[in-house]
């Protein structure tokens, strides 16, 4: 994994990641968008699942995480200039985007705001935007996550009070999630620790950005996005992806029976194959 520091388009430092050229034919660059809180490092289990597919993974820390300069005013849509800056730095002109959980809105931002550069897009376990009309966004969500989400809607002070005093609600995870976090996808737990190692400010910034207008017109998404969601998810209920499916033109929805927020990632190989097929079809 190569790491590089770039000039962030909005000012400061942008810390990025690149697994490097694969040497395989029809190589496809895939920009990874991690959840909240995560650094931008592409996950090791994801890279392992992509063996032989010719996927070159890129990523970047969102503001305040890892080595990227904090920017409390950054909106979801502001990720797009950062993605383009990383692509330019490593000599990639067109790429696919893939994200999980809090990375899902960033996938949609790239697909909507940079359609000429994005070859294919997959959002796994993505939340819907805060202004999702007709969606009961808290139905089926674990109580602790509801508290966090409601606090984010109220503003920074309320959110910091919740983040600073609440224990994580273990009911947000299914038994399958827990099993995966005790196995290969335990990588995510370690990465969360890295993301919050300097405090909770970056996580709060991330949550507040997702709770504010995204700065993305979902109807502007030119190519169909693949939405993947576990139907037992208690952190971001599957109704969020169902709403996105109804409002993102040409999108496809793949529900994974019995899967939660984390163990939906265990069958990521077929998702990567679909991402590659969609990109090559362009």
N, C-alpha and C positions, 0 to 999 in steps of 0.2 A: 504494500500500500504506500503510494507516494503521497506526501502532504506538501501543500504549498500555500504561501501567504500572498494574497493579491490586494490591490487597492479596491476597497469596497466602493461601488458606484455612488452610494450616498454618503461616503466619507468613512475613514477608518480602515480597518483591516478585515479582509474576508479570508477565512481559513478554509481550504478546500482539500478534497481527497480524490485520488485517481488510482484505480487498480492497474492502469497502464494497458497498452495494446496487447491483444490476445494472440496475435499472429495467426488467427483462424480466418477462413474466408467469410465474407459478408459480415464482418464485425459490426456490432451495434453498440453504440454508447448509450448507457441508461443512467439517467440522473436520479439518485435516490433521495427521497424526502422522508426523514424519520418522524416519529411521533413526538408527543409532548410529555415530559422533557426528554429529548435525545440530542446527541451531537449529530453532525451530518455524516459521520463515518458509515459507509455501506456495511451492513451486518455480515459477519463471518458466515453464519448459516445460509444467508442468501447467496453469497459468493460460491459456497460449496454446492448449493442446489443448482447453480447455473453451469456446472462443469460441462464443457464440451459444446456449449451453446454460442460461444463467440461473443459474450457480453462483456463490455468494458464498463465498469461501474464508476460513476462520478458522484460527488456529494459536496456539501458545504455546510459548515455550522451556521445556523440561523443566528441573528444578532444576540449577543450576550452568552451564547453557548460556546464552549471550547475556546478557540482562538479568534473568534469574530467579535468585532467591536459591538458593544451594546447599543441599541437604538430603540428606546421605549416607544417611539412614534411609528415604527415600521408596521405597515399593514400587510395582510396576506399577499396582496398583489405585488408588493415590493420585492418579493423573492425573485421575480422574473429577471430583472436586470442583473441580479447576482448569478443566477443560473447561466445567463448569456455570457457573463464575464468569465466564469469558469470554463465554459465551452470554448471561448475564444483563446484562453490561455493555453489550453491543451490541444488546440487545433482541430476541434470537432465542430462541424457546421450544422448538422442535424442530429437529433437524438430522440430517445424515448424518455418518458418520465414515469416513475413508479414511487408510490408512497403509501404509508400505513398510518392510520389514525390521524393525528394532527398534521401529518404530512399530506393527507388526502386533499385538503383545500389548496395546498401549494401545487399539487398535480393539476387540479382544475384551473388554477391561475395560469400555469404555463400553457395548458391546452387552449385557454381562452384568449390569452394576451400575446402568445407567440406561436400562432398556428402554423406559420410558414417554417418554423424550426422544429416543431414537435412532430415526430413520426408516428407515435403511438403513446397511449396513456392508460395506466391502470391505477386506480385508487382503492386501497384495501381498508375496510373498517372506517371509512371517512364520515365525519360529521357533516350535516347539512348546514347551510349558512344560517346566521341568527335571525334573518328575516324570512325564513322558510314558511310561507303562508300555508295554513292548514295542517301543519305538522305538530303533533304533541311531542315535542323533543325530549321530554323527560319520561315518557311512558316506557316502562321496561328497563329504566336506568337505575343502577344501584344508588342507595340513598346518599352515600358519601360523595359520589360523582355529581348528583343533583345539587348538593350544597355548594360544591366547587363551581359548577356552571352558573348557578343563580348568583353567586358572589361575583363572578366575572362580569355578569350583566349589570351589576350594581356599581362596578368601578374598582380601581386599584386598592383603595383602603380596605374595602370589604373582602376582596380576594386575598390580600396579604394576611388578613386576620385568619381566614380559613386555612390557607396554606401553612401558616406558622403554627397552628394549634391542632389541626385535625390529623389524626392518624389515617393512613390510607385505608379505604374501605375494602377489605378482602372479599366482600360479597360481589365486588365488581368482576372478579375472576371466577370462571367455572373450574370444575375439577380438572378438565382438560387443559385449561390455561395454566393451572398450577403445575401440572405434570410437565408441560413444555418449558416453563420457567425453571424447572429443576433439571432440564436436559439441555439440548442444543440452544434453545432460544433463551436460556439463562443469560446469554450474551446481552440481551436487552436490559436486564436488571443492572448489570455492570455498567452499561452505557448510561443509564439514568443517573447512576452515581457520579459519573464524569460530568454529565450535563449540569448537575446541581452542586458541583463541588465548590463553586464560588458564591453560593447562596441561591435564594429563590427568585431573585429579580427577573432573570431571563425566562424562567417558567411562567411567571406572572405576565411578562410582556407577551409571551406566546399565546397564553390563554385569552388575554385582553384583545389581541389582534383577531383571534378567531371569533370573539364575541362582538366585534365591531364590523361595520361593512367591509367586505373583502376587497372591494375595488375590482371586481371581476363580473363581467356579464356572461352568465352561464349559457345564454342562448347564442353566444359568439363562438362556442366550441365547434370547430369545423369538422373534426374527425370524431368518430364514435369513441367514447371512453368506456373501458371495461371497469365496472364497479363490482367488487368482491366483498362479501360480508358474511360472517357467521350468524346464523339465525338465532343463536343462544347468547349473543353478545350483550353483556350487562353494563359495559362501559360506554359504548356508543351503540345503541340499539339498531338493528337492521332496518328499521323504519326510516332511518336517515338516508341510507343508500337507496331505498325504495323511492323516497321523495326525489333524490337526485336523478334517479332513472327517469322519472316523469318530467323533469325540468331541464335535463341536459340533452339536447337533440342528438339522436342517433346512438345514445349510450346503450350498453348491454349490462344486465345485472345477473351476477352469478351468486346465488345464496348457497352457503355450505351448511348442510344439515348438521345440527348438534354442535357446531363450532362456536367458540367464544371469541374474545378479542385477540388472544395470542395464538391459540392452537389453530386458528384459521390459516396461520402462516406455515403450518407443517406440510401442506400440500401446495407449496409455492412453485414447485417445478412446472406443473401444467400452466400456471399463471405466466411464468417466464416464457414458456414456449408460445403461449398465445400472444404475449407482448411482441416477441420476435416475429411471429407470423404477420401480425398487423403492421409492423414497421416495414417488413419486406414487401408487403402488398402496396405500399406507397411508391 
